[in-house]
């Protein structure tokens, strides 16, 4: 099973790079996950990335699941930039909201949403 080391602590990942324990996440873990090239191209997190990552975490903490993609796009239009659409989210997270955004946000691997 893959691992990632952050601040001297080894964190377990699944085969797709998702944290095994979403509660071990913090912003340094997100940075490390974003830069880990084993699971896709590295992503330099900008303010727009962080807004989406934090929204995903807040939604997950409140509802126990990642938000549906339509809800994410609608939220992004209101909170990130007015022209935000799914294409723009894929520009930020090339493997998509489920594969990249949820993984960097430390969420469990989504099953059909986001």
Secondary structure by P-SEA (a helix, b strand, c coil): cbbbbcccbbbbbcccccccccccccaaaaaaaaacccccccccccaaaaaaaaaaaaaaaaccccccaaaaaaaaaacccccccaaaaaaacccccccccccccccccccccc
